[in-house]
């Protein structure tokens, strides 16, 4: 009798949500899930304001659970979406590191302000249409 293989938390979440979907106990409308996400984010923010670590853990879990519900309700592949977000972050952070290195600097707390400016520049390069929304800050 070997150890029972434990299901990952994301897989367990999608199993639970699929079961709820099958019996109609599910927010199938993406807009209603967005409303619930805002509610959970507000609850998490309240726990942060109180500096309640246990409350933060609880509300963060709820937020993640509802985010997974959004994926099912909208037809978004959560795994692919997160991998894409990881790749986007990696590209942007690599840009920051290269730009800092070109200036003889390193990624460090002392260079935080410049790193945020470089982040905005990387974002503008990737999304020219959204560039207008970003503050045009000199580098």
Rosetta blueprint (number, residue, H / E / L):
1 X L
2 X L
3 X L
4 X L
5 X L
6 X L
7 X L
8 X L
9 X H
10 X H
11 X H
12 X H
13 X H
14 X H
15 X H
16 X H
17 X H
18 X H
19 X H
20 X H
21 X H
22 X H
23 X L
24 X L
25 X L
26 X L
27 X L
28 X L
29 X L
30 X H
31 X H
32 X H
33 X H
34 X H
35 X H
36 X H
37 X H
38 X H
39 X H
40 X H
41 X H
42 X H
43 X H
44 X H
45 X H
46 X H
47 X H
48 X H
49 X H
50 X H
51 X L
52 X L
53 X H
54 X H
55 X H
56 X H
57 X H
58 X H
59 X H
60 X H
61 X H
62 X H
63 X H
64 X H
65 X H
66 X H
67 X H
68 X H
69 X H
70 X H
71 X H
72 X H
73 X H
74 X H
75 X L
76 X L
77 X L
78 X H
79 X H
80 X H
81 X H
82 X H
83 X H
84 X H
85 X H
86 X H
87 X H
88 X H
89 X H
90 X H
91 X H
92 X H
93 X H
94 X H
95 X H
96 X H
97 X H
98 X H
99 X H
100 X H
101 X H
102 X H
103 X L
104 X L
105 X L
106 X L
107 X L
108 X L
109 X H
110 X H
111 X H
112 X H
113 X H
114 X H
115 X H
116 X H
117 X H
118 X H
119 X H
120 X H
121 X H
122 X H
123 X H
124 X H
125 X H
126 X H
127 X L
128 X H
129 X H
130 X H
131 X H
132 X H
133 X H
134 X L
135 X L
136 X L
137 X L
138 X L
139 X L
